[in-house]
Amino acid sequence: MSAGQSQSSRDKFRFDTSNIKWKDFITEGCYYRILNVDPALQTAEMLLKFDPGCLCVFHRHIAPTTSLVLEGSLYVKEQTASGMVETIRPAGTFTVGAENEVHIEGAGDDGVVAYFSMRGKDDHIYDLLNPDLSLRRVVTLQDFARDWEYWGKA
C-alpha cells in the first residue's frame, strides 16, 4: 500500500467500466469487449458484463478458461451428474476453469464485470447449448478474430 492510501480507500476500489465500448453478446443484458485475440497462440481475452439479474445460455468451455471477477458477483450454475450446482464468485475471485464444464453464468442484483482468458488447443473455444443441452453452435477462435478485426482494436 502506498503512502497516503488508507486501507479503507483500497478496499473501495472498483474497476472503472465507464469508458469501455461494450457490444451485445449472446443474450439480452450480456455484453462483451474483446481485449486480444492471437490465433497463432490460440488465445482470446475479453471482458464480459451482465446487467443485474441477467444470465447467458448454457455453454461448455472446450478451451481451458481463467476468469477474474472485477466488479459485482458472478453467478455460475453448473450442470453436474448430481444436478444443478450454483456458485457465487464475488469481486476478486480468480478461477482456472476445468474443460468441458456445462454451465450458465450471470449476475446477481448488482450486475457483474469479469475478465476471461481462453487458451485453446485448437480453434474450438466453446459450445453454445440449447436448453436440453444439445449443441446449438460451435464458437471458434476465428469467430473472436473476426469480431476483433471488425471492432476490437478500436
HELIX and SHEET records of a PDB file:
HELIX    1   1 GLN A    7  ASP A   11  1                                   5    
HELIX    2   2 LEU A  141  ASP A  147  1                                   7    
HELIX    3   3 TRP A  148  GLY A  152  3                                   5    
SHEET    1   A 7 LYS A  23  ASP A  24  0                                        
SHEET    2   A 7 CYS A  30  ASP A  38 -1                                        
SHEET    3   A 7 THR A  43  PHE A  50 -1                                        
SHEET    4   A 7 VAL A 102  ARG A 119 -1                                        
SHEET    5   A 7 HIS A  59  HIS A  61 -1                                        
SHEET    6   A 7 HIS A 124  LEU A 129 -1                                        
SHEET    7   A 7 LEU A 135  THR A 140 -1                                        
SHEET    1   B 6 LYS A  23  ASP A  24  0                                        
SHEET    2   B 6 CYS A  30  ASP A  38 -1                                        
SHEET    3   B 6 THR A  43  PHE A  50 -1                                        
SHEET    4   B 6 VAL A 102  ARG A 119 -1                                        
SHEET    5   B 6 THR A  65  THR A  80 -1                                        
SHEET    6   B 6 GLY A  83  PRO A  90 -1                                        
SHEET    1   C 6 LYS A  23  ASP A  24  0                                        
SHEET    2   C 6 CYS A  30  ASP A  38 -1                                        
SHEET    3   C 6 THR A  43  PHE A  50 -1                                        
SHEET    4   C 6 VAL A 102  ARG A 119 -1                                        
SHEET    5   C 6 THR A  65  THR A  80 -1                                        
SHEET    6   C 6 PHE A  94  GLY A  97 -1                                        
END                                                                             
